Amino acid sequence: MSDAFVRMSLDEARDFARAVLARHGLKAPHVDAVAETMVAGERDGCASHGLYRLLVCVHTLKAGKVVPDAEPSMADAAAALVRVDAKGGYAQAAFELGLPRLVSRARRLGIAAMAINNCVHFSALWPEIEAVTAHGLVALAFTPSHAWVAPAGGIKPLFGTNPIAFGWPRPGEHPFVFDFATTAVARGEIELHRRAGKSIPEGWGIDAEGNATTDAEAALAGAMLTFGGHKGSALSAMVELLAGPLIGDMTSAESLAHDDGAKASPFGGELVIGIDPAGFLGAAAAEHMQRAEALFDGMTGQGARLPSQRRFEARARSLVEGVQIPRALYEDLERLLDA
Amino acid sequence: MSDAFVRMSLDEARDFARAVLARHGLKAPHVDAVAETMVAGERDGCASHGLYRLLVCVHTLKAGKVVPDAEPSMADAAAALVRVDAKGGYAQAAFELGLPRLVSRARRLGIAAMAINNCVHFSALWPEIEAVTAHGLVALAFTPSHAWVAPAGGIKPLFGTNPIAFGWPRPGEHPFVFDFATTAVARGEIELHRRAGKSIPEGWGIDAEGNATTDAEAALAGAMLTFGGHKGSALSAMVELLAGPLIGDMTSAESLAHDDGAKASPFGGELVIGIDPAGFLGAAAAEHMQRAEALFDGMTGQGARLPSQRRFEARARSLVEGVQIPRALYEDLERLLDA
C-alpha cells in the first residue's frame, strides 16, 4: 500500500469514528449510529460521506448545533404515519426508533410514511433507504438542507441541495437504489474546484448578481443551480414541501437562518415513505417482482449501469480488504482525538 | 380573429370533442371524461394535450386498442391502497371511480395510494393531480408509456417518457403543480423537428446504433434520452417500477410489445399517492401551509416562475375568451365527424 493512504479494517474504522465522536461529547446511542453511517459511506467508496464527515460532525458538536444526548421520541400521527421527534439530535437514532413502526404500518396498511422532525442531517439517504428495503418494502426519502440553490429562473439561493432517494427490494440481490442531490453537482465538488483554483463548468452556479459564472468562489458566494433546469428545480421545491411544511419542519431557508453563520449541518426534517408490494398484489407480488428483474436486465444487458452498482462493488471490496483513508485526512482526523 | 384560427367557447369545444368521440364508438361515461380532459388541455394552452388528442384517440379506437365501453371496477387491496381495474378503457373513468376512496383513505390514515390498472393513457397527469389537491391533499402521480427512451449509458429504448407529477394545495390559490416527462424533451417536439426538416440539439436522442445524433428521423428510429443524465434516467426507472411491477402492471417495454405496431396510446397502469397535511400536523397544518406560501413567495419574488403559472394564466384567458384552434387542425378534426 502506498504511504499516501492508511488502510483500516471496517472494525478499526468503526472504533476510530466512535472514539472521535465520543471524545467530542456525543452520547450513546448516537455514537454508534453516527459512526455506522460514516463507516457505511467509507465502505461503499463514498469518501465525501465517509470518515471525512467526522470533521463536519465535530464542527457541528463544537458549535452547539446538535444535541449530543437527545432522546428521540415517537409522537402522535394518523394511522399510516409515523412521527419521530429527534429532539435536536442526529437523525440516525430517530430513524432507528421509528423504522419498526414504519415497517409494521406499511405491511398492515400497504403504504406508510415516517417524518423525522428536529434532526441534524449530515448523511446520504441511501443507508436509510437500504434499511427500509431490507424489510421488503419499496422506499422513498427526501430531506431539505441549507438554502444554497437558486430556483430555475431565479437569482438567489432558496432551496437546499435537496436529495431524492428511492429503493426497490430485489430477492437475493442488493436493492435497486438511487440517491442524488437535485443540484447540478455536489457543493463539495465546487469547493474542491475552488481549493484547486480551477474554474467550474457553466450550469453549476451563478454569482451573487445572478449571472452565470465559471468562478467557483463566485458560485459559492452566489447560488448553486439545480440539475435538469426547470425540472430539477421543480423537484427541489417538492423536497422542500414534502420534508418541510408537510411534516411541520424547516425549509432550507429556515435551516440556514437557524444555523446563523455556524456552518453546521442542516437542521430540520426528513420524510420516508414505505410501500409494501404485497399491499396491491398479495401473493402475486413475487411474480411481478420478477418483471422488475427483467427491467434491470434490460438496463445492464445494453451496458447501462444500475444506479448504485459502483457503490455495491466498492462494498464487496471493502468487506474483504478494508478501506483506505488518505494519510493527510487520517492525520487531520487523528488530531480530533486530542483536540 | 385571424382566419388561421377557429375560436370556440369551452362549451363548444367540449361538445365538439364529445361528438367526435361518440362518432367513433366511445361510450358513456368515457365520452364525457375524455372530452373533459382534452378541453382542460386546450383551455390551459397545452395544445399537444388539447383537441389535437382527438386524432390520437380516434386512431386508438380504430385500432381496437381501447375498450370503448369498459366498466371500471374497484378491486381488493390493503387498507391504505385503492386499486381500480380500468378493464382496458381510458384511465379517466377509472380515476373518477377511485378518487373518492383515495381521498377518504388518505384523510383517515394520513397517506393512501391508488393504482389504476389495465388502462389506456393519452393525457397529462396534471388534471388528476388537480383533482386530488382540490380535496386538500398533497398528490404524486406516475405512469410509464411506450419504450422510446434509452437508460443513461445505454443504447436502446427501454423506458417510456415516464412523467412525474406533483401537486400541493394552496388555500385560495391554484395549487402548486408540476408534471413533466423524464425525457429531455417531448417526443412530439422531435416529431415537429422531423416534419420541419430541422436538426435537433444534442442530448435529445441517439440513433439506432446508440450514437449521439442531431438528426430527428434518426433519433425517432433510435432512442430518446432522459433529462438530466443519470439522474433523470434513475427517475425514469423509478416510474417504471412504481407504476409497473409494484401495481402488477406493464412496463413501457411491455406496453410497446402489447401495442404490436398499432401506434396506439400506451396501455398499462398509473400510481397516484395522496397525503393529508392534517395527518402529520392535525390542527397545526394550516399554520405550516403558510410556511409553504413563504417558499412560493421566495420563488416568485426573485423572478422565478411557479411550475404551472403559464398554464393557469392561459386558463384565466380561456375562461373569458374561449380557445383558438389552428384552422388546419380544426378541419382535420371536423373530418373525423364524417370518417
Interface residues (C-beta under 8 A of the other chain):
Chain A: A77 A78 A79 A80 L81 R83 R108 L109 G110 I111 A112 A113 A115 V138 A150 P151 A152 G153 G154 I155 K156 L158 I164 F166 W168 F176 F178 F180 F227 G228 G229 H230 K231 G232 S233 A234 L235 A237 M238 E240 L241 L242 G244 P245 L246 I247 G248 T251 A253 E254 I273 I275 D276 P277 A278 G279 F280 L281 A284 H288 M289 R291 A292 A294 L295 G298 M299 Q302 G303 A304 R305 P307
Chain B: A77 A78 A79 A80 L81 R83 R108 L109 G110 I111 A112 A113 A115 V138 A150 P151 A152 G153 G154 I155 K156 L158 I164 F166 W168 F176 F178 F180 F227 G228 G229 H230 K231 G232 S233 A234 L235 A237 M238 E240 L241 L242 G244 P245 L246 I247 G248 T251 A253 E254 I273 I275 D276 P277 A278 G279 F280 L281 A284 H288 M289 R291 A292 A294 L295 G298 M299 Q302 G303 A304 R305 P307
